[in-house]
């Protein structure tokens, strides 16, 4: 599976941003000033993740991008895939130890930024380096490919703009965080953690089995149901040839299997409405076992996105109209 927009080559200038050369010069001036003052103060690991809104975008993203690459995670509370990607990015930003910052933008509360970046679906991840925006990827992506993208981003920041990151001091978190009371473990925490570890390692079969182990004991467990749906989706698309799948779907709209496979690719690529619409059309055009196959896959994709997503509500309504 190849996530979309993983290349570092497509630099998109923001209207409010200075030219790259000027941004690089400012970065060099800032580093020189910090050196004269004895070096910039180290930040706590928790300061590597910042919530950003439209009012603070210039200060928290554009200005900070003159000293360190800023990765932007566009998300929303109702977006179930965002709840998988967000914690992964938060873990990686700490692991990379100041080589980049993570800015989280809630698209529901910041529609102007969403439009400015041309966001069509979430989760969507961009970066800003020395005042320039780079599209990174949209939709689900394996951790290994996300790491590769981050490595490319850091290389671009260093080679083109001289950005070497910021200093991090783990002890700066303070005694309060260290003294925080531990959260009691739930009955399925070990299995869920095993599933997440398997996903991070690319072991999709292991993740599927771990989620099934939870559901065998608690069939209605919401986190396990969501995780299983997502892991099974990733497993299905892992061995696909995207070009061939899309060609088959375009060449024969009546081929239900081709439409189902293309819908999986649509969803993984972040094109949620396209995936739902494709399968609703397949249900409308078919009957019998083929109709059931398209309908059941559509219901599975609803599980991947989550019942609270308004696109799922619209998809269920569209499905009901063609069925009844």
C-alpha positions as CSV (number, residue, x, y, z in Angstrom):
1,X,0.0,0.0,0.0
2,X,1.4,3.4,-1.0
3,X,-0.1,6.4,0.8
4,X,-0.7,9.5,-1.2
5,X,1.6,12.5,-1.5
6,X,4.7,10.9,0.2
7,X,7.1,12.9,-2.0
8,X,9.1,15.9,-0.8
9,X,9.3,17.4,-4.3
10,X,5.9,19.3,-4.4
11,X,6.6,22.6,-2.5
12,X,3.4,24.7,-2.3
13,X,3.9,28.4,-1.4
14,X,1.5,29.8,1.2
15,X,0.2,33.2,0.3
16,X,1.2,34.7,3.6
17,X,4.7,33.3,3.6
18,X,8.0,34.9,2.6
19,X,10.2,33.4,-0.1
20,X,12.4,30.4,0.9
21,X,15.6,32.3,0.7
22,X,14.4,35.0,3.1
23,X,13.1,32.3,5.5
24,X,16.4,30.6,5.4
25,X,18.2,33.8,6.2
26,X,15.9,34.4,9.1
27,X,16.6,30.9,10.4
28,X,20.3,31.5,10.2
29,X,19.9,34.9,12.0
30,X,17.8,33.3,14.8
31,X,20.4,30.5,15.3
32,X,23.2,33.1,15.4
33,X,21.3,35.2,18.0
34,X,20.6,32.1,20.1
35,X,24.3,31.2,20.0
36,X,25.2,34.7,21.1
37,X,22.8,34.4,24.1
38,X,24.3,31.0,25.1
39,X,22.1,28.8,23.0
40,X,18.3,28.4,22.9
41,X,16.6,27.0,26.0
42,X,15.7,23.3,25.8
43,X,12.0,22.4,25.7
44,X,10.2,19.6,27.5
45,X,9.1,16.7,25.3
46,X,5.4,17.7,25.8
47,X,6.2,21.0,24.2
48,X,6.9,19.2,20.9
49,X,3.2,18.8,20.3
50,X,1.1,22.0,20.0
51,X,-2.6,22.7,19.3
52,X,-2.8,25.3,16.7
53,X,-5.7,27.6,15.6
54,X,-6.1,30.2,12.9
55,X,-5.1,33.1,15.3
56,X,-1.9,31.4,16.3
57,X,-0.9,29.8,13.0
58,X,1.6,32.5,12.0
59,X,3.3,32.5,15.4
60,X,3.2,28.7,16.1
61,X,3.8,27.3,12.7
62,X,5.2,29.9,10.2
63,X,7.6,31.5,12.6
64,X,8.6,28.2,14.3
65,X,9.3,26.7,10.8
66,X,12.3,29.0,10.5
67,X,14.0,27.0,13.2
68,X,12.6,23.5,12.9
69,X,10.3,21.6,10.4
70,X,6.7,21.7,11.6
71,X,4.5,18.7,10.8
72,X,0.8,19.5,10.7
73,X,-1.8,16.9,11.6
74,X,-5.3,17.9,10.3
75,X,-7.8,16.0,12.4
76,X,-11.3,16.1,13.8
77,X,-12.9,14.5,16.9
78,X,-15.4,12.4,14.8
79,X,-12.6,11.0,12.6
80,X,-11.8,7.5,13.8
81,X,-8.7,7.0,11.6
82,X,-7.4,10.3,13.1
83,X,-7.5,8.6,16.5
84,X,-5.1,6.0,15.3
85,X,-2.7,8.3,13.4
86,X,-2.6,11.1,16.0
87,X,-1.0,9.1,18.9
88,X,1.5,7.5,16.5
89,X,2.6,11.0,15.3
90,X,2.8,12.2,19.0
91,X,5.0,9.2,19.9
92,X,7.3,9.8,16.9
93,X,7.8,13.5,17.5
94,X,9.1,12.6,21.0
95,X,11.3,9.8,19.6
96,X,12.8,12.2,17.0
97,X,13.8,14.4,19.9
98,X,13.4,17.9,18.5
99,X,14.1,17.2,14.8
100,X,10.5,18.4,14.1
101,X,7.5,19.8,15.8
102,X,3.9,18.5,15.6
103,X,1.1,21.0,15.2
104,X,-2.4,19.6,15.5
105,X,-5.2,21.5,13.8
106,X,-8.9,20.6,14.4
107,X,-10.5,21.1,11.0
108,X,-14.0,21.7,12.4
109,X,-12.7,24.7,14.4
110,X,-10.4,26.0,11.7
111,X,-12.2,25.9,8.4
112,X,-10.1,28.7,6.9
113,X,-6.8,26.8,7.4
114,X,-8.5,23.6,6.0
115,X,-9.4,25.5,2.8
116,X,-6.0,27.2,2.5
117,X,-4.3,23.9,2.5
118,X,-6.9,22.4,0.1
119,X,-7.8,19.6,2.5
120,X,-10.2,17.1,0.9
121,X,-10.2,14.4,3.5
122,X,-8.7,13.6,6.9
123,X,-6.4,12.6,8.4
124,X,-4.2,14.8,6.3
125,X,-0.6,15.6,7.1
126,X,1.5,18.5,5.8
127,X,4.7,20.1,6.8
128,X,5.9,23.7,6.8
129,X,9.7,24.2,6.4
130,X,11.2,27.7,6.4
131,X,7.8,29.1,5.5
132,X,6.9,26.7,2.8
133,X,4.2,24.0,2.8
134,X,4.9,20.4,1.8
135,X,2.1,17.8,1.3
136,X,3.2,14.6,3.1
137,X,0.4,12.1,3.1
138,X,-3.4,11.7,3.4
139,X,-5.2,8.8,5.0
140,X,-3.8,5.7,6.6
141,X,-0.1,4.8,6.2
142,X,2.2,2.2,7.9
143,X,4.6,3.5,10.5
144,X,7.6,2.5,8.4
145,X,6.5,4.7,5.5
146,X,5.7,7.6,7.9
147,X,9.2,7.3,9.3
148,X,10.7,7.4,5.8
149,X,8.7,10.5,5.0
150,X,9.8,12.2,8.3
151,X,13.4,11.3,7.5
152,X,13.0,12.9,4.0
153,X,11.5,16.0,5.6
154,X,14.3,16.4,8.1
155,X,16.8,16.0,5.3
156,X,15.1,18.7,3.2
157,X,15.1,21.0,6.3
158,X,18.8,20.4,6.9
159,X,20.1,20.5,3.3
160,X,18.0,23.3,1.8
161,X,17.4,25.5,4.9
162,X,20.0,24.6,7.5
163,X,17.4,23.5,10.1
164,X,18.9,21.2,12.6
165,X,16.0,21.1,15.1
166,X,15.6,22.2,18.7
167,X,17.1,21.0,22.0
168,X,14.9,18.8,24.2
169,X,15.3,18.3,28.0
170,X,13.3,15.3,29.3
171,X,13.8,16.6,32.9
172,X,11.9,19.8,32.1
173,X,8.5,18.0,32.3
174,X,8.6,18.7,36.0
175,X,7.8,16.7,39.1
176,X,4.0,16.9,38.6
177,X,4.0,14.7,35.5
178,X,6.3,12.2,37.2
179,X,3.9,12.0,40.2
180,X,0.8,11.6,38.1
181,X,-1.3,8.7,39.3
182,X,-1.2,5.6,37.0
183,X,-4.4,4.8,35.1
184,X,-5.9,1.5,36.1
185,X,-5.5,-1.1,33.4
186,X,-8.6,-2.3,31.7
187,X,-9.4,-6.0,31.2
188,X,-8.4,-5.9,27.5
189,X,-5.5,-3.4,27.6
190,X,-2.8,-6.0,27.1
191,X,-4.6,-7.4,24.0
192,X,-5.2,-4.0,22.6
193,X,-1.6,-3.0,23.2
194,X,-0.5,-6.2,21.4
195,X,-2.7,-5.3,18.5
196,X,-1.3,-1.8,18.3
197,X,2.3,-3.1,18.5
198,X,1.5,-5.5,15.7
199,X,0.1,-2.7,13.6
200,X,3.2,-0.6,14.2
201,X,5.4,-3.5,13.2
202,X,3.4,-4.1,10.0
203,X,2.1,-7.4,11.3
204,X,-1.4,-7.0,10.1
205,X,-2.3,-10.7,10.6
206,X,-1.2,-10.4,14.2
207,X,-3.2,-7.3,14.8
208,X,-6.3,-8.9,13.3
209,X,-5.9,-11.9,15.6
210,X,-5.4,-9.7,18.7
211,X,-8.5,-7.7,18.0
212,X,-10.5,-10.9,17.3
213,X,-9.3,-12.2,20.7
214,X,-10.9,-9.2,22.4
215,X,-14.1,-9.5,20.4
216,X,-14.4,-13.3,21.1
217,X,-14.9,-12.3,24.8
218,X,-16.7,-9.0,24.3
219,X,-18.3,-8.8,20.8
220,X,-19.4,-5.2,21.2
221,X,-16.1,-3.8,22.3
222,X,-15.9,-0.5,20.3
223,X,-12.2,-0.1,20.1
224,X,-11.6,-3.7,19.1
225,X,-14.3,-3.5,16.4
226,X,-12.8,-0.3,15.0
227,X,-9.3,-1.7,15.1
228,X,-10.3,-5.0,13.5
229,X,-12.1,-3.1,10.6
230,X,-9.0,-0.9,10.0
231,X,-6.5,-3.8,10.3
232,X,-8.5,-5.9,7.8
233,X,-8.8,-3.0,5.4
234,X,-5.0,-2.5,5.5
235,X,-4.4,-6.2,5.0
236,X,-6.7,-6.2,2.0
237,X,-5.0,-3.4,0.2
238,X,-1.4,-4.4,1.1
239,X,-0.9,-6.7,-1.8
240,X,-3.0,-4.7,-4.3
241,X,-1.6,-3.1,-7.5
242,X,-3.4,0.3,-7.3
243,X,-3.1,1.1,-11.0
244,X,-4.5,-2.3,-12.1
245,X,-7.3,-2.2,-9.5
246,X,-8.4,1.3,-10.6
247,X,-8.1,0.3,-14.3
248,X,-10.3,-2.7,-13.8
249,X,-12.9,-0.7,-11.9
250,X,-13.0,2.0,-14.7
251,X,-13.1,-0.5,-17.5
252,X,-16.0,-2.5,-16.1
253,X,-18.4,-0.6,-13.8
254,X,-20.5,-3.7,-13.5
255,X,-17.6,-5.8,-12.0
256,X,-18.6,-5.7,-8.3
257,X,-15.3,-7.3,-7.1
258,X,-13.4,-4.5,-8.9
259,X,-15.6,-1.8,-7.4
260,X,-15.1,-3.3,-3.9
261,X,-11.3,-3.3,-4.3
262,X,-11.3,0.2,-5.7
263,X,-13.5,1.4,-2.8
264,X,-10.9,-0.1,-0.3
265,X,-8.2,1.9,-2.1
266,X,-10.4,5.1,-2.0
267,X,-10.8,4.8,1.7
268,X,-7.2,4.2,2.5
269,X,-6.3,7.2,0.3
270,X,-8.6,9.4,2.4
271,X,-11.4,9.6,-0.3
272,X,-14.2,8.6,2.0
273,X,-17.1,9.9,0.0
274,X,-15.7,8.4,-3.2
275,X,-15.5,5.0,-1.5
276,X,-19.0,5.1,-0.1
277,X,-20.5,6.5,-3.4
278,X,-18.8,3.8,-5.4
279,X,-20.3,1.0,-3.3
280,X,-23.7,2.6,-3.2
281,X,-23.7,2.7,-7.0
282,X,-22.7,-1.0,-7.0
283,X,-25.6,-1.9,-4.7
284,X,-28.0,0.1,-7.0
285,X,-26.8,-1.6,-10.2
286,X,-26.7,-5.2,-8.9
287,X,-28.9,-7.9,-7.3
288,X,-28.6,-11.1,-5.4
289,X,-25.1,-12.2,-4.1
290,X,-23.3,-9.4,-5.9
291,X,-25.5,-6.8,-4.2
292,X,-25.0,-8.4,-0.8
293,X,-21.2,-8.4,-1.3
294,X,-21.2,-4.6,-2.1
295,X,-23.6,-3.9,0.7
296,X,-21.6,-5.8,3.3
297,X,-18.3,-4.2,2.2
298,X,-19.9,-0.8,2.5
299,X,-21.0,-1.6,6.1
300,X,-17.5,-2.7,6.9
301,X,-16.1,0.6,5.6
302,X,-18.7,2.4,7.8
303,X,-17.1,0.6,10.8
304,X,-13.6,1.9,9.7
305,X,-14.7,5.5,9.7
306,X,-16.9,5.3,12.8
307,X,-20.6,5.9,13.4
308,X,-20.3,9.5,14.5
309,X,-18.7,10.7,11.2
310,X,-21.3,12.7,9.2
311,X,-20.1,11.0,6.1
312,X,-21.2,7.7,7.5
313,X,-24.6,9.1,8.3
314,X,-24.9,10.4,4.7
315,X,-23.7,7.0,3.4
316,X,-26.2,5.1,5.4
317,X,-29.0,7.3,4.1
318,X,-27.8,6.8,0.5
319,X,-27.7,3.1,1.0
320,X,-31.2,3.1,2.4
321,X,-32.5,5.0,-0.6
322,X,-31.2,2.4,-3.1
323,X,-32.3,-0.6,-1.0
324,X,-35.8,0.6,-0.2
